[in-house]
């Protein structure tokens, strides 16, 4: 699809090229302080006169009310000596300084910047006449120069090459300096946003975001609603390219309100288009089609052919995604014909790529190649790296389908080089993750091609490289932030400001959690969401600044990928690593030992996911009738996933790196893994970083801190105040350690026994147990957690798969006197913790889960605790039973502390013992807990 950035360049182009016969215009004299209002449309001129003494300056201000105008001043001799235009849009202010070196009547001409402009009104006023000073001359000199430089920048930009765009950026940097001399912030806004647009077209996303953000901040200060809407639109477009679709929709809704208030139909057309793209990415096909059709109507209404090309192309994309290939081809052909006619080369490249993609899908490879090569050539000339990389992917796909494997590998390697370059330029880790989630198909195809060639030729080098490619495509951002953890990014002059901003943002998130839990209006939610978006933007901008300015940040090798031999060295003789990769046509499992890497081909993603989802639904259900259906799916999955590698795994420890839906599965319940110790990992690279970050432990004691049995309800008997009888705990037949928004949180009585059992095992060592009101968020954040080898949280957990930042743990929500207090530890709070723990135990619901981001894996609480400094995290795959969890934890800690077993062996022991207890023998009660991290 095509996404549309608002281009502000056209606002000044027509002012300098309009030809008007000033001599025929009726001249209206201006009197000091008295405004004159008039109506004007494209092609018309209004003339005004001011009598100015020698060496004086007249300041003439204009308020635009529906039309964007340009101003020109003429001397008494008839010589034009200054022309100025502030691209303030159809609603805004402009001014001209008429400096008189001789006394006389000076004329001021007003004309629309666009000769096609519809009728609008303006008000013109002579605000002062005073002696000329040096600043007046500087302002006028800048006013004369700024339009010229902007026109030069536009010529470079319209050159349509990578070099032309970079030259245009240099010119707009000059425009920023001139705008400051002219004291015209609107020009600065235009330059900032246009530089952002140029960087985005060059694929330099981080720089684009930086300039868009600066432009948005300034346009808000100026108070120009039209440009604010354009700025927010462009920022939203950048987020669309980084897979932050919900964020983009929020920004676009705000942009639409601003463009509607400004009466900017062209701007509305732009936003309609981008809303269509956002909803297409979210899978809302019908809403996407609706928005694109609205965009097409508006584009035709305002006679915007370039925008019409966007709408036609995007409607083709909707029909391609919905499987209507005939209709998709029709719209793509209409779009490419229009784009060729108006010489929109960038748009032509996008549609040629889309046509090629469509033809690949219907099997017309020969015709597809001609379109893809044309798109590749155009995007290369323009410097549009993302389209260039995409064409290489589809050309490689054609090569693969026609059995030209070597050529396919050559092309996909070129495409991946571009992808890695773009990714490396994005400083913000969250946005880097978002971008990476849009390109996993490159790595999947590359790995698949290497496996295909390696198995056919029995070439071990290809098999080894295929495994390394799989590693390049997973948990990369987590690897990088673990690398960052070794340098202190939080020091420096901006650290305090970042802390304050983050605390404000945390407060807003807590407000949102409270709001969503009760009755609220859409307006309340929208207002709070807008505040969160703005604060998030400010936090991210400051984090980027801190990273860039940290002297050690540039020294670390972000994104370094371990070689296959380096990964094998991470293993011991008793551990086998299984790494799964799901693919559209075939999936793979690599078996890695200290000696060798082998690979097996598995069924496609769809076939595996169908069974895996059914199995997870059955095994994680507290309903015994549903649980009974799990066995049939379990056998099928066991055969699919472990059957091909059963000869290799034996009874060794298994380190499993899962993919997609496999991350939700309890491998410990699979028959072929029944006797194996099992540890889960996001990637082998994460294991390497955990070992790099681990500090030598000097103490040998098993000191622990346990948080359990917090106070969740105002009716809790532990409060000193009289309980509110209208606020009673929810009666549940089974208490689950789970937060359901809007529902009262039941007390977890078994968590108290769980804490006592752990403490009893640690009687001869230093341990701390926080119960009741002491199990508070303040205690968790402010305690020196670095002292503890084990950190245990027995409480309710909240999983938010749409916004992982809203996932977290719940602590006491009241003090002893019944006063409500903050008690929710969000993911960002976890990242801020300082730990030096061998193990963090999250004895709560679904704490091993998170938002599944392709190319990154599950983004949730476990990665937060790894970043904070824990080598291992024990967490749950589903909503765990309170009583069973307490029993499980008692057995786990007893095996680990009393019997001195490593945590991964203690986990297997606890699971085995739980299976022997009749009431807890179903996998629901014991298989949900999984150990992640370094097993050593």
Buried (B, 14 or more C-beta within 10 A) or exposed (E): BBBBBBBBBEBBBBBBEBEBEBEEBEEEEBEEEEBBEEEBBBBBBBBBBBBBBEEBBBBBBBBBBBBBBBBBBBBBEEEEBBBBBBBBBBBBBBBBBBBBEEEBBBBBBBBBBBBEBBEBEBBBBBEEBEEBEEEBEEBBBBBBBBBEBBBBBBEBBEBBBBEBBBBBBEBBBBBBBBBEBBBBBBBBBBBBBBBBBBBBBBBBBBBBBBBBBBBBBBBBEBEBBBBBBBBBBBBBBBBBBBBBBBBBBBBBBBBBBBBBEBBBBBBBBBBBBBBBBBBBBBEBBEBBBBBBBBBBBBBBEBEBEBBBBBBBBBBBBBBBBBEBBEBBBBBBBBBBEBBBEEEBBBBBBBBBBBBBBBBBBEEEBEBBBEBBBBBBBBBBBBBBBBBBBBBBBBBBBBBBEEEBBEBBBBBBBBBBEBBBEBBEBBBBBBBBBBBBBBBBBBBBBBBBBBBBBBBEEEEEEBBBBBBBBBBBBBBBBBBBBBBBBEBEBBEBEBBEBBEEBBEBBBEBBBBBBBBEBEEEEEEEEBEBBBBBBBBBBBBBBBBBBBBEEBEEBEEBEBBBBBBBEEBBEBBEEEBBBBBBBBBEEBBBBBBBBBEEBBBBBBBBBEBBBBBBBBBBBBBBBBEEEBBEBBBEBBBBBBBBBBBBBEEBBEEBBBBBBBBBBBBBBBBBBBBBBBEBBBBBBBBBBBBBBBEEBBEEEEEEEBBBBBBBBBBBBBBBEBBEEEBEEEEEBEEEEEBBBBBBEEEBBBBBEBBBBBBBBBBEBBEEBBBBBBBBBBBBBEBBBEBEBEBBBBBBBBBBBBBBBEBBBBBBBBBBBBBBEBEEBBBBBBBBBBBBBEBBBBBBBBBBBBBBBBBBBBBBBBBBBBBBBBBBBBBBBBBBBBBBBBBBBBBBBBBBBBBBBEEEBBBBBBBBBBBBBBBEBEEBEBBBBBBBBBBBBBBB
